[in-house]
Amino acid sequence: MIKSSILLVEDDLQVAESLKQILSSYFDVEISTSAEQAYQILQDKDFSIILSDLKLPGISGLELLKKIRGIGLTTPFVMITAFGDIPTAVEATKLGATDFLRKGDLDPKELINKLLNLLEDSDFEFVCGSEKTKNLLAISRRVAKTDSTVLILGESGVGKEVLARYIHKVSPRASRPFVAVNMAAIPDTLVEAELFGYEKGAFTGAERRKPGKFEIASGGTLLLDEIGDMPLHLQPKVLRVIQEKKVERIGQSSSAPIKIDVRIISTTNKNIEKMVKDGTFREDLFYRLSVVPLKIPPLRERKEDIPPLVNYFISKLSRKYEVNISIEDKALKKIKEYDWPGNVRELQNVVERAFILSWSGTKYVTITSDAIVTSADEINLQTAGHNQEANDNQNSITPENKRTDFTKAIPEEQQELKSCIQTLSIDNLNIKNMEKIFIIKALERTGGNKSKAAQLLGITVRTLRNKLKELKLEDKNSHLPSSE
């Protein structure tokens, strides 16, 4: 059996070897002791999952995540840290992390199950409920049995890469590499080196041999994401590689080309046929890439997909944060009535945002229509928190169950935060403001009792006091009560 591969980024060798021993029965594990080293390894090899510590010597795990997403690498990224909290998890998720785990909470069996589940459904499950999408998947399964090139068309956010991964998963190449190259994310000057690779000394800075993506993907599937952004001068070379099934690294002797066996899937959100007519995309390459064209309709044209997608995202959030999440019918109705210009990606973001705004630290969360906030709306935290009123009434932390306005505790120089809390714009939804909002809302619900607020937030009283000082929410002019 061919095992899936994991790149484990952990500077503590004892911890790394322990994790490797736990995972080695199910995965091939390679250890890297720094983010810089991991980044170099990822230039030459592809992995099924990247498992990285947050705190590393040199650049952090978050910076590593940012760098690899910046070059178009879509490998699932699981962050492990001893310092996990909600704001860090939110930031990691926004940067493209697939999951977020805490060291102290890691049970070996649970960790293995999480990673296996991640491989089974996180990257290539194409959730659907409409006949349009079911028919699309049926065609995709038939196409997957062949080696024909596939061109997936559709607006941004409809799930083009997800469909490409689905085709790979159900194909005979499923056990071989799936390599994605985002043409829009790579500078024109670097695209050729990324695709074809280079020999040592081929150009200034080429200090060692580097295989290209065509070579790395051999035996599997190469996804040319956003193919419409491929530089015109490079298109004849790509066409030749596809036709001849051979590739030459930059600086390599032309008498010894490397044979490759790779299935090509391309995606674009552009009108590629118009580009061909305008002369900005080669006609011969277009026909070579589009033996089977598949178009994914925008979400507004397949609204039957919305309920199962919402349930899917809620299920993932429930597993990730170990909470029980439900959604009111009125909230789901509001979601279905929206046109979703950002398609499935926007829907996922809105569902996650609704969960964050609704969660007060309890094990049960109900998403109401007030918490469904699109980019065109403004967040009103007073109403977004209403769905927790029932839980608050039943398990009241404040005897009188009264809500005090603690925004007056914000110093004068931070009055922008007060308006941000009262009616929060999406543009102001940064990590530091989120921390302040969580703390202030917890203090509101506990009548200023810091011990109970800390319990609600899942932190110690000492940590809460330090946060109040760090975020300048408690000073000599503060109106926060001092009750513990």
C-alpha positions as CSV (number, residue, x, y, z in Angstrom):
1,M,0.0,0.0,0.0
2,I,1.3,3.4,-0.9
3,K,1.3,5.7,2.1
4,S,0.4,9.3,2.1
5,S,3.3,11.6,3.0
6,I,3.6,14.2,5.8
7,L,6.1,16.9,6.2
8,L,6.5,17.4,10.0
9,V,8.0,20.8,10.9
10,E,9.1,20.7,14.5
11,D,12.3,22.1,16.1
12,D,12.1,19.9,19.2
13,L,13.6,16.6,17.9
14,Q,12.2,14.6,20.8
15,V,8.7,15.7,20.1
16,A,9.3,15.3,16.3
17,E,10.5,11.7,16.7
18,S,7.6,10.9,19.0
19,L,5.1,12.2,16.5
20,K,6.8,10.4,13.7
21,Q,6.6,7.1,15.6
22,I,2.9,7.7,16.2
23,L,2.2,8.5,12.5
24,S,4.5,6.1,10.7
25,S,2.1,3.2,10.7
26,Y,-0.2,5.3,8.4
27,F,2.0,7.9,6.8
28,D,5.5,8.4,5.4
29,V,6.9,11.1,7.7
30,E,9.8,13.5,6.9
31,I,11.0,15.8,9.6
32,S,12.2,19.4,9.2
33,T,13.5,21.4,12.2
34,S,12.8,24.9,10.8
35,A,10.4,26.7,8.6
36,E,13.2,27.8,6.3
37,Q,14.4,24.2,5.8
38,A,10.8,23.1,5.2
39,Y,10.3,25.8,2.6
40,Q,13.4,24.5,0.7
41,I,12.2,20.9,0.9
42,L,8.8,21.9,-0.5
43,Q,10.6,23.3,-3.6
44,D,11.6,19.8,-4.6
45,K,9.0,17.4,-3.1
46,D,5.2,17.3,-2.7
47,F,3.5,16.0,0.5
48,S,-0.1,15.0,1.2
49,I,-0.1,17.1,4.4
50,I,2.1,19.7,6.1
51,L,2.0,19.4,9.9
52,S,3.8,22.4,11.5
53,D,4.5,23.8,14.9
54,L,3.6,27.5,15.3
55,K,6.6,28.5,17.4
56,L,9.8,27.8,15.4
57,P,13.3,29.2,15.3
58,G,13.6,31.9,12.7
59,I,10.3,32.4,10.8
60,S,7.1,31.0,12.5
61,G,4.7,28.4,11.3
62,L,2.3,31.2,10.3
63,E,5.0,32.8,8.2
64,L,5.7,29.5,6.5
65,L,2.0,29.0,5.8
66,K,1.9,32.5,4.3
67,K,4.9,31.9,2.1
68,I,3.8,28.6,0.6
69,R,0.2,29.9,0.0
70,G,1.9,32.9,-1.7
71,I,3.6,30.6,-4.3
72,G,0.3,28.8,-5.0
73,L,1.0,25.6,-3.0
74,T,-2.3,24.2,-1.9
75,T,-1.1,21.3,0.3
76,P,-3.3,20.9,3.4
77,F,-1.6,22.7,6.3
78,V,-2.3,21.7,9.9
79,M,-0.9,24.0,12.6
80,I,0.1,22.5,16.0
81,T,0.9,24.8,18.9
82,A,1.1,24.9,22.7
83,F,-0.2,28.5,22.5
84,G,-3.4,27.9,20.6
85,D,-6.3,30.3,21.1
86,I,-9.2,31.6,19.1
87,P,-7.5,34.7,17.5
88,T,-4.5,32.6,16.4
89,A,-6.8,29.9,15.0
90,V,-8.7,32.6,13.1
91,E,-5.5,34.1,11.7
92,A,-4.2,30.7,10.6
93,T,-7.5,29.9,8.9
94,K,-7.5,33.2,7.1
95,L,-4.0,32.5,5.8
96,G,-5.2,29.1,4.5
97,A,-4.6,26.6,7.3
98,T,-6.7,23.5,7.0
99,D,-6.9,22.7,10.7
100,F,-5.5,23.9,14.0
101,L,-4.5,21.6,16.9
102,R,-3.1,22.1,20.4
103,K,-0.2,20.0,21.6
104,G,-1.7,19.4,25.1
105,D,-4.9,18.1,23.5
106,L,-3.2,15.7,21.1
107,D,-4.4,12.1,21.6
108,P,-2.5,9.8,19.2
109,K,-5.5,7.9,17.9
110,E,-7.5,11.2,17.5
111,L,-4.6,12.8,15.7
112,I,-4.4,9.9,13.2
113,N,-8.1,10.0,12.6
114,K,-8.1,13.7,12.0
115,L,-5.4,13.4,9.4
116,L,-7.0,10.5,7.7
117,N,-10.4,12.3,7.6
118,L,-8.6,15.3,6.2
119,L,-7.2,13.3,3.3
120,E,-10.6,11.7,2.8
121,D,-12.8,14.8,2.6
122,S,-11.1,18.2,3.2
123,D,-9.5,18.7,-0.2
124,F,-11.5,16.9,-2.8
125,E,-15.1,16.5,-1.6
126,F,-17.4,18.3,-4.1
127,V,-20.5,18.8,-2.0
128,C,-23.7,19.1,-4.1
129,G,-27.5,18.9,-4.0
130,S,-28.6,20.2,-7.4
131,E,-29.1,18.1,-10.5
132,K,-26.7,20.4,-12.4
133,T,-23.8,19.6,-10.0
134,K,-24.7,15.9,-9.8
135,N,-24.5,15.6,-13.6
136,L,-21.2,17.5,-13.6
137,L,-19.7,15.0,-11.2
138,A,-21.1,12.1,-13.2
139,I,-19.2,13.4,-16.3
140,S,-16.1,14.1,-14.2
141,R,-16.0,10.4,-13.0
142,R,-16.2,9.2,-16.6
143,V,-13.4,11.6,-17.6
144,A,-11.3,10.6,-14.6
145,K,-10.9,7.1,-16.1
146,T,-9.0,8.5,-19.1
147,D,-5.8,10.6,-19.5
148,S,-7.5,13.3,-21.5
149,T,-6.8,16.9,-20.6
150,V,-9.5,18.8,-18.8
151,L,-10.3,22.5,-18.8
152,I,-12.4,23.6,-15.9
153,L,-14.2,26.9,-16.4
154,G,-16.1,29.0,-13.9
155,E,-16.1,32.2,-11.9
156,S,-13.8,32.7,-9.0
157,G,-14.7,30.8,-5.9
158,V,-17.0,28.2,-7.6
159,G,-14.7,25.3,-6.7
160,K,-12.6,24.7,-9.8
161,E,-9.6,23.3,-7.9
162,V,-11.9,21.2,-5.7
163,L,-13.3,19.6,-8.8
164,A,-9.8,19.1,-10.2
165,R,-8.8,17.3,-7.0
166,Y,-12.0,15.2,-7.1
167,I,-11.1,14.1,-10.7
168,H,-7.7,13.1,-9.5
169,K,-9.1,11.2,-6.4
170,V,-11.4,9.1,-8.5
171,S,-8.8,8.4,-11.2
172,P,-6.3,5.5,-11.5
173,R,-3.7,8.1,-10.6
174,A,-5.2,8.7,-7.2
175,S,-2.2,7.2,-5.3
176,R,0.3,9.4,-7.3
177,P,1.1,13.1,-6.8
178,F,-1.4,15.9,-7.3
179,V,0.6,19.0,-8.0
180,A,-1.1,22.4,-8.3
181,V,0.6,25.5,-9.9
182,N,-1.2,28.8,-9.5
183,M,-0.1,30.7,-12.6
184,A,-1.5,34.0,-11.3
185,A,0.6,33.7,-8.1
186,I,4.0,33.2,-9.7
187,P,5.9,36.2,-11.3
188,D,6.4,35.8,-15.0
189,T,10.2,35.6,-14.6
190,L,9.9,32.5,-12.4
191,V,7.1,30.5,-14.2
192,E,9.5,28.7,-16.5
193,A,11.8,27.6,-13.7
194,E,8.8,26.4,-11.6
195,L,7.3,24.4,-14.4
196,F,10.4,22.9,-16.0
197,G,13.0,23.1,-13.3
198,Y,16.7,23.9,-13.8
199,E,20.2,22.5,-13.5
200,K,22.8,23.8,-11.1
201,G,24.5,26.9,-12.5
202,A,21.8,27.4,-15.2
203,F,21.5,31.1,-14.1
204,T,22.6,33.4,-11.3
205,G,21.2,32.0,-8.0
206,A,20.7,28.4,-9.3
207,E,22.9,26.8,-6.6
208,R,21.5,23.3,-7.0
209,R,19.4,21.2,-9.4
210,K,15.7,21.7,-9.0
211,P,13.1,19.5,-10.7
212,G,10.1,21.3,-12.2
213,K,6.4,20.7,-11.5
214,F,5.9,18.6,-14.6
215,E,8.7,16.3,-13.4
216,I,7.4,16.2,-9.8
217,A,3.8,15.4,-11.0
218,S,4.9,12.5,-13.2
219,G,2.7,9.6,-12.7
220,G,0.0,11.8,-11.3
221,T,-1.9,15.0,-12.1
222,L,-0.6,18.5,-12.7
223,L,-3.1,21.3,-12.2
224,L,-2.4,24.5,-14.1
225,D,-4.6,26.8,-12.1
226,E,-5.7,30.1,-13.7
227,I,-4.1,29.1,-17.1
228,G,-5.3,32.3,-18.6
229,D,-2.5,34.1,-16.7
230,M,0.2,32.0,-18.4
231,P,2.7,34.3,-20.2
232,L,2.3,34.2,-24.0
233,H,6.1,33.5,-24.6
234,L,5.9,30.4,-22.4
235,Q,2.9,28.8,-24.1
236,P,4.8,27.1,-27.0
237,K,7.1,25.4,-24.6
238,V,4.2,24.1,-22.5
239,L,2.5,22.9,-25.7
240,R,5.7,21.0,-26.7
241,V,6.0,19.3,-23.3
242,I,2.3,18.1,-23.5
243,Q,2.7,16.8,-27.0
244,E,6.0,15.1,-26.6
245,K,5.7,14.0,-23.0
246,K,9.2,15.1,-22.4
247,V,10.6,18.0,-20.4
248,E,14.0,19.8,-20.3
249,R,15.2,21.6,-17.3
250,I,16.7,25.1,-17.8
251,G,20.4,24.5,-18.5
252,Q,20.0,20.8,-19.4
253,S,21.4,19.3,-22.5
254,S,18.6,19.0,-25.1
255,S,19.9,15.5,-26.0
256,A,18.7,14.1,-22.7
257,P,15.1,15.2,-22.1
258,I,13.2,13.7,-19.2
259,K,10.3,11.5,-20.0
260,I,7.1,12.3,-18.0
261,D,3.7,10.7,-17.6
262,V,1.3,13.4,-16.3
263,R,-2.3,14.2,-16.6
264,I,-3.0,17.9,-17.2
265,I,-6.0,19.7,-15.7
266,S,-6.4,23.4,-16.2
267,T,-8.7,26.0,-14.7
268,T,-9.6,29.6,-15.6
269,N,-12.1,32.2,-14.7
270,K,-11.4,34.1,-17.9
271,N,-13.1,34.0,-21.2
272,I,-10.4,31.9,-22.8
273,E,-12.0,31.6,-26.2
274,K,-12.1,35.4,-26.4
275,M,-8.4,35.5,-25.5
276,V,-7.7,33.1,-28.4
277,K,-9.5,35.5,-30.8
278,D,-7.7,38.5,-29.3
279,G,-4.3,36.7,-29.8
280,T,-3.5,36.7,-26.1
281,F,-3.7,32.9,-25.8
282,R,-2.4,30.4,-28.4
283,E,-5.2,28.5,-30.2
284,D,-3.2,25.3,-30.5
285,L,-2.5,25.2,-26.7
286,F,-6.2,26.0,-26.0
287,Y,-7.4,23.0,-28.1
288,R,-4.7,20.8,-26.5
289,L,-5.8,21.7,-23.0
290,S,-9.5,21.5,-23.6
291,V,-10.1,18.0,-24.9
292,V,-12.9,17.9,-22.2
293,P,-14.2,21.3,-21.1
294,L,-16.2,21.3,-17.9
295,K,-18.0,24.4,-16.7
296,I,-19.0,24.9,-13.1
297,P,-22.2,27.1,-12.8
298,P,-22.0,30.0,-10.3
299,L,-23.7,29.3,-6.9
300,R,-26.6,31.6,-7.7
301,E,-27.6,29.2,-10.5
302,R,-27.5,26.1,-8.3
303,K,-29.0,27.2,-5.0
304,E,-30.0,23.6,-4.2
305,D,-26.3,23.1,-3.4
306,I,-26.4,25.7,-0.6
307,P,-28.0,23.7,2.2
308,P,-25.6,20.7,1.9
309,L,-22.7,23.1,1.6
310,V,-23.7,25.0,4.7
311,N,-24.1,21.7,6.6
312,Y,-20.6,20.6,5.3
313,F,-18.9,23.8,6.5
314,I,-20.8,23.6,9.9
315,S,-19.7,20.0,10.3
316,K,-16.1,20.9,9.6
317,L,-16.2,23.8,12.1
318,S,-17.9,21.6,14.7
319,R,-15.1,19.0,14.4
320,K,-12.4,21.7,14.4
321,Y,-13.5,23.5,17.5
322,E,-15.2,20.6,19.2
323,V,-18.6,22.3,19.5
324,N,-22.2,21.5,18.6
325,I,-23.3,24.0,15.9
326,S,-26.8,24.3,14.5
327,I,-28.4,26.9,12.2
328,E,-31.9,28.4,12.4
329,D,-34.2,28.0,9.4
330,K,-34.5,31.7,9.1
331,A,-30.7,32.0,8.8
332,L,-30.6,29.4,6.1
333,K,-33.4,31.1,4.2
334,K,-31.4,34.4,4.3
335,I,-28.4,32.5,2.9
336,K,-30.4,31.0,0.1
337,E,-31.9,34.4,-0.9
338,Y,-28.4,36.0,-1.3
339,D,-26.8,35.9,-4.8
340,W,-23.3,35.0,-3.7
341,P,-21.0,36.9,-6.1
342,G,-18.0,35.3,-4.4
343,N,-19.6,31.8,-4.8
344,V,-18.7,28.9,-2.6
345,R,-15.6,30.6,-1.2
346,E,-17.7,33.5,0.0
347,L,-20.3,31.2,1.5
348,Q,-17.7,29.3,3.5
349,N,-16.3,32.6,4.8
350,V,-19.8,33.9,5.8
351,V,-20.6,30.6,7.6
352,E,-17.3,30.7,9.5
353,R,-17.8,34.4,10.4
354,A,-21.3,33.7,11.6
355,F,-19.9,31.0,13.9
356,I,-17.2,33.3,15.3
357,L,-19.8,36.0,16.0
358,S,-22.1,33.6,17.6
359,W,-19.7,31.6,19.8
360,S,-19.4,32.7,23.4
361,G,-17.2,29.8,24.5
362,T,-20.0,27.3,25.2
363,K,-20.3,23.8,23.7
364,Y,-23.6,24.6,21.9
365,V,-23.9,27.4,19.2
366,T,-26.9,28.4,17.3
367,I,-26.4,30.5,14.2
368,T,-29.3,33.0,13.7
369,S,-30.1,35.2,10.7
370,D,-28.5,38.2,12.6
371,A,-25.1,36.5,12.4
372,I,-25.3,36.0,8.7
373,V,-23.2,38.9,7.5
374,T,-22.2,39.4,3.9
375,S,-19.5,41.8,2.6
376,A,-22.3,44.3,1.8
377,D,-23.5,44.3,5.4
378,E,-22.4,45.7,8.7
379,I,-21.9,43.6,11.8
380,N,-24.0,44.5,14.8
381,L,-22.5,42.6,17.7
382,Q,-25.4,43.3,20.0
383,T,-27.7,41.4,17.6
384,A,-25.1,38.9,16.5
385,G,-24.9,37.7,20.1
386,H,-28.6,37.3,20.5
387,N,-28.5,33.6,19.5
388,Q,-26.7,32.9,22.8
389,E,-29.4,34.6,24.9
390,A,-31.2,31.3,25.6
391,N,-28.0,29.7,26.9
392,D,-27.1,32.8,28.9
393,N,-30.6,32.9,30.5
394,Q,-30.4,29.2,31.4
395,N,-26.8,29.3,32.7
396,S,-26.7,32.9,33.9
397,I,-23.3,34.0,35.1
398,T,-24.6,37.4,36.4
399,P,-27.2,37.0,39.2
400,E,-29.3,39.8,37.9
401,N,-28.6,38.8,34.3
402,K,-27.9,42.4,33.4
403,R,-25.8,43.6,30.5
404,T,-23.5,46.6,31.2
405,D,-22.1,48.8,28.5
406,F,-18.4,48.2,28.9
407,T,-17.4,50.1,25.8
408,K,-17.0,53.1,28.1
409,A,-13.9,51.3,29.4
410,I,-12.1,52.0,26.2
411,P,-9.6,54.8,26.5
412,E,-10.2,58.0,24.6
413,E,-7.5,57.4,22.1
414,Q,-9.2,54.1,21.1
415,Q,-12.7,55.6,20.4
416,E,-12.5,54.0,16.9
417,L,-12.7,50.7,18.7
418,K,-15.9,51.7,20.4
419,S,-17.7,52.4,17.1
420,C,-16.1,49.2,15.8
421,I,-17.8,47.2,18.5
422,Q,-21.1,49.0,18.3
423,T,-21.4,48.5,14.6
424,L,-18.4,46.6,13.2
425,S,-17.3,47.0,9.6
426,I,-15.8,44.0,7.9
427,D,-12.7,46.1,7.1
428,N,-12.1,46.5,10.9
429,L,-12.3,42.8,11.6
430,N,-8.6,42.3,12.4
431,I,-7.1,40.0,15.0
432,K,-6.3,42.6,17.7
433,N,-9.8,44.1,17.5
434,M,-11.3,40.6,17.7
435,E,-9.3,39.9,20.9
436,K,-10.7,43.2,22.4
437,I,-14.2,42.3,21.4
438,F,-14.1,38.8,22.8
439,I,-12.8,40.2,26.1
440,I,-15.3,43.1,26.4
441,K,-18.2,40.9,25.4
442,A,-17.2,38.3,28.1
443,L,-16.9,41.1,30.7
444,E,-20.4,42.3,29.7
445,R,-21.9,38.9,30.2
446,T,-20.3,38.4,33.6
447,G,-21.0,41.8,35.0
448,G,-17.3,42.6,35.1
449,N,-16.3,39.5,37.1
450,K,-12.9,38.7,35.7
451,S,-12.7,35.2,37.1
452,K,-15.9,34.2,35.4
453,A,-15.0,36.1,32.2
454,A,-11.7,34.2,32.1
455,Q,-13.6,31.0,32.5
456,L,-16.0,32.0,29.7
457,L,-13.0,32.8,27.4
458,G,-11.2,29.6,28.4
459,I,-8.1,31.4,29.8
460,T,-6.7,32.0,33.3
461,V,-7.5,35.1,35.3
462,R,-3.8,36.0,35.1
463,T,-3.9,35.8,31.3
464,L,-7.0,38.0,31.2
465,R,-5.3,40.6,33.4
466,N,-2.2,40.6,31.1
467,K,-4.4,40.9,28.1
468,L,-6.3,43.9,29.6
469,K,-3.0,45.6,30.1
470,E,-1.5,44.6,26.7
471,L,-4.6,45.8,24.9
472,K,-4.9,48.9,27.0
473,L,-8.4,48.1,28.2
474,E,-7.6,48.6,31.9
475,D,-5.6,51.6,33.1
476,K,-6.0,54.5,35.6
477,N,-8.8,55.9,33.6
478,S,-10.6,52.6,33.0
479,H,-14.2,52.1,34.1
480,L,-13.9,48.4,34.3
481,P,-14.9,47.1,37.7
482,S,-12.2,45.4,39.8
483,S,-14.3,42.4,41.0
484,E,-12.6,39.1,40.7
